[in-house]
Amino acid sequence: MIDRVLDISEEPARLSIRNGLLVVESGACERAAIPCSELAAVVIGHRQVTLTQSVLSELARCGALLITCDEKRAPASMVLPLDAHHAQAERFRRQAAIPLPKKKRLWQSIVQAKIRAQASALELAIGSDEGLRALAAKVRSGDPDNVEARAARRYWLRLFGNAEFHRRDAEDSRNHLLNYGYAILRSITARAICGAGLHPSFALYHSNVHNPFGLADDLMEPFRPLVDRAACALVGAVLNPATKHEIIEVLLSRYSVEGEERSLPDILHRVAHSLAAVAMGEGDALWLPELAPPCCGEGG
């Protein structure tokens, strides 16, 4: 499968399906006709986009996501396939029954992988991990010492080199870039979870009752630094079609994993299936490879 993200944010458009192709029309002209089987996600950011019901059903059939944006063109919702795996009912049941001690051990491995990924991002950005790899080794089951937060404070200070940067600052253009990238990453992760026959709301750690994608928020954590590096390279830029393309390019790049070149959607697919194996009693640990962000020109 070719994983593509189609972002429709700059002009009105009408979407329809013709012979398995997603047809994008703008005005009186056909702008594109893309095989639905090649799409990982369609992002609708413009307020004047219309689509037929067949678009929803065909994207769902192909396992692609539909992401809609709010008035600020920030991703606000996702439409996921309802039936994405032949054995999902049994996997839902087993997933929901994962005991708390095992969930804590799985979360420990996720936090460790995330901090190691942050260390790699810093090594590429400033030539030093600033002690993050040592911090990763201190994470205990369930992370009761909140090492994740301690690492984050050190990480953000060093990555942007600015003590005034805060993730909660809604006016900071860096956060606009990060939030867009995280939303796309979250959708790709949710897609992988559904494809593995798991339910995205049965979380390991992110268990807010109002969050329908808690498991996606769990499993995407080790891959957030890929977005961070893209945003770091775009410091001073605003969120626009060009910067969106840069971020999407990083998320759809290929990475070297165990001697093979794999796309991030494929990697997340394998991560989700490793969790399914744990839920079904066929494995004990998550598969969480360490990835370095791609160099310039390696996206695709």
C-alpha positions in Angstrom: 0.0 0.0 0.0 1.1 3.5 -0.8 0.3 5.7 2.2 -0.6 9.2 1.2 -2.2 12.1 3.1 -4.5 14.4 1.1 -4.9 17.9 2.8 -7.7 20.0 1.4 -7.4 23.4 3.1 -6.8 26.1 0.6 -9.8 26.2 -1.7 -13.4 24.9 -1.9 -13.8 21.4 -3.4 -16.2 18.6 -4.0 -15.2 15.0 -3.3 -16.8 12.0 -5.0 -15.9 8.4 -5.9 -15.5 7.1 -9.4 -14.2 3.6 -10.1 -12.4 3.3 -6.8 -10.8 6.8 -7.3 -11.3 9.7 -5.0 -12.1 12.6 -7.3 -11.4 16.1 -6.2 -13.1 18.9 -8.1 -12.5 22.6 -7.7 -14.8 24.9 -9.5 -15.5 23.5 -12.9 -12.2 21.5 -13.0 -11.1 18.1 -11.8 -8.0 18.7 -9.7 -7.1 15.1 -8.9 -8.2 11.5 -9.0 -6.5 9.3 -6.5 -6.9 5.6 -5.8 -8.5 5.3 -2.4 -6.3 2.3 -1.7 -3.3 4.6 -1.7 -4.7 7.0 1.0 -3.9 6.8 4.7 -6.0 9.9 5.4 -7.9 12.8 3.9 -7.8 16.0 5.9 -10.6 18.5 5.2 -9.6 22.0 6.4 -11.6 24.3 4.1 -15.1 25.3 5.2 -16.5 24.8 1.7 -15.8 21.2 1.0 -18.7 18.9 0.1 -18.6 15.1 -0.3 -20.9 12.3 -1.2 -21.8 9.4 1.1 -19.9 7.1 -1.2 -16.7 8.9 -0.2 -17.2 7.9 3.4 -18.0 4.3 2.7 -15.1 3.8 0.2 -12.5 5.4 2.4 -13.7 3.2 5.3 -13.6 0.1 3.0 -10.0 0.9 2.1 -9.0 1.6 5.7 -8.4 5.3 5.2 -9.3 8.0 7.7 -11.3 11.2 7.2 -10.1 14.1 9.4 -12.1 17.3 9.7 -10.7 20.6 11.0 -12.1 23.4 13.0 -12.4 27.1 12.1 -8.7 27.5 12.8 -7.9 24.6 10.5 -6.6 22.5 13.3 -7.7 18.8 13.1 -10.8 18.3 15.3 -12.3 14.9 14.5 -11.6 11.5 12.9 -13.8 9.0 11.1 -12.5 5.5 11.5 -13.6 2.2 9.8 -16.1 0.4 12.0 -15.1 -3.2 11.0 -11.4 -3.3 10.3 -10.4 -6.9 11.4 -12.1 -10.3 11.1 -11.5 -11.1 14.8 -12.0 -7.7 16.3 -14.8 -8.7 18.7 -12.6 -11.3 20.5 -9.6 -8.9 20.4 -11.8 -6.1 22.0 -12.7 -8.5 24.8 -9.1 -9.6 25.4 -7.8 -6.1 25.1 -10.3 -4.8 27.7 -9.2 -7.6 30.1 -5.5 -6.8 30.1 -4.6 -6.7 33.8 -3.4 -3.4 35.4 0.1 -4.7 36.3 0.7 -5.6 32.6 -0.7 -2.3 31.5 1.8 -0.6 33.8 4.7 -2.6 32.3 3.6 -1.8 28.8 3.4 1.9 29.7 6.9 1.7 31.2 8.2 0.5 27.8 6.4 3.2 25.9 7.8 6.0 28.2 11.3 4.5 27.9 11.0 4.4 24.1 9.7 8.0 24.0 12.5 9.3 26.1 15.1 7.4 23.9 13.5 9.0 20.8 13.7 12.4 22.4 17.4 11.7 23.1 17.9 10.8 19.4 16.2 14.1 18.4 18.4 16.1 20.7 21.5 14.3 19.4 20.6 15.3 15.9 19.7 18.8 16.8 22.5 19.8 19.3 24.9 16.9 19.3 24.0 15.7 22.9 21.2 13.7 24.5 21.5 15.9 27.6 21.3 12.9 29.8 17.9 11.6 28.5 19.1 8.1 27.8 20.1 7.8 31.5 16.7 9.1 32.5 15.0 6.5 30.3 16.7 3.7 32.2 15.2 5.1 35.5 11.6 4.6 34.3 9.8 2.0 36.5 6.6 0.1 35.9 3.8 2.7 35.4 6.3 5.5 35.7 5.3 6.4 39.3 8.2 8.9 39.5 6.9 10.8 36.5 10.2 10.5 34.7 8.4 11.3 31.5 7.6 14.8 32.7 11.2 15.4 34.0 12.6 14.4 30.6 10.1 16.6 28.8 11.1 19.7 30.7 14.8 19.1 29.8 13.9 18.1 26.2 11.8 21.1 25.2 14.3 23.6 26.7 17.2 22.1 24.7 15.3 21.3 21.5 14.2 24.9 20.8 16.9 26.5 23.0 14.3 28.8 24.5 13.2 28.6 28.2 10.1 30.6 27.4 8.6 27.9 25.1 5.5 26.2 26.6 3.3 23.6 24.9 0.2 25.2 26.3 0.9 28.5 24.5 -1.8 28.6 21.9 -0.3 31.7 20.1 3.1 30.2 19.5 3.5 29.2 15.9 5.7 26.2 16.9 2.7 24.7 18.7 0.6 25.2 15.6 3.1 23.1 13.7 3.4 20.5 16.5 -0.4 20.2 17.0 -1.0 19.6 13.2 1.8 17.0 13.1 0.5 15.2 16.2 -3.0 15.1 14.9 -1.9 13.4 11.7 0.3 11.0 13.7 -2.6 10.3 16.0 -4.8 9.5 13.0 -2.2 7.1 11.5 -1.8 5.4 14.8 -5.6 5.0 15.3 -5.8 3.5 11.8 -3.1 1.0 12.7 -4.9 0.1 16.0 -8.2 -0.6 14.1 -6.3 -2.6 11.5 -5.0 -4.8 14.3 -8.5 -5.5 15.6 -8.1 -3.4 18.7 -10.3 -0.6 20.0 -8.7 2.9 20.1 -10.5 3.9 23.3 -9.3 0.9 25.5 -6.1 2.7 26.6 -3.1 1.6 28.6 -2.5 4.9 30.3 -4.5 7.8 28.7 -7.8 6.8 30.3 -9.8 10.0 30.3 -13.4 9.0 29.9 -13.9 11.8 27.4 -11.1 10.6 25.1 -12.2 8.1 22.5 -8.6 7.6 21.2 -6.7 7.0 24.4 -4.8 4.0 23.0 -3.7 6.0 20.0 -2.4 8.6 22.4 -0.5 5.8 24.2 1.1 4.2 21.2 2.0 7.4 19.3 4.2 8.7 22.2 7.5 7.2 21.0 7.0 8.7 17.6 6.2 12.3 18.6 9.8 13.4 18.3 9.6 12.8 14.6 7.1 15.7 14.5 9.2 17.7 17.0 12.3 17.5 14.7 10.2 18.7 11.7 8.8 21.6 13.8 12.3 22.4 15.0 13.6 22.7 11.4 10.7 25.1 10.7 11.2 27.5 13.6 9.9 30.9 12.6 7.5 29.5 10.0 3.7 29.4 10.2 1.3 26.6 9.5 0.5 26.8 5.8 0.4 24.4 2.8 4.2 24.3 2.5 4.9 23.6 6.2 2.1 21.1 6.3 3.7 19.3 3.4 7.1 19.3 5.2 5.4 17.7 8.3 3.5 15.1 6.3 6.6 14.2 4.4 8.4 13.3 7.6 5.4 11.2 8.8 5.3 9.3 5.5 9.1 8.9 5.1 10.8 5.5 5.2 12.9 4.5 8.2 15.6 1.8 8.6 14.2 -0.8 11.0 16.0 -4.1 11.6 17.8 -3.8 8.3 14.7 -3.0 6.3 13.2 0.3 5.0 9.7 0.7 6.3 7.2 3.5 6.3 5.9 4.9 9.6 2.3 3.7 8.9 3.8 0.2 8.4 5.9 0.5 11.6 2.8 1.6 13.6 0.9 -1.3 12.1 3.5 -3.7 13.5 3.4 -1.9 16.9 -0.3 -2.3 17.1 -0.1 -6.0 16.1 2.5 -6.5 18.9 0.0 -5.2 21.4 -2.7 -7.4 19.9 -0.4 -10.4 20.5 0.1 -9.3 24.1 -3.7 -9.0 24.6 -4.2 -12.5 23.0 -1.6 -14.1 25.2 0.8 -14.6 22.3 3.5 -12.2 23.3 4.8 -10.4 26.4 6.1 -7.0 25.1 5.5 -4.2 22.6 7.6 -3.9 19.5 9.0 -0.4 19.8 11.9 0.3 17.5 14.0 3.3 18.0 13.9 5.6 15.0 16.1 8.6 14.1 14.3 11.3 12.1 15.0 11.2 8.4 17.6 13.5 6.9 16.5 16.2 4.5 15.5 14.8 1.1 14.5 11.4 2.4 10.8 12.0 2.7 8.3 10.6 0.3 
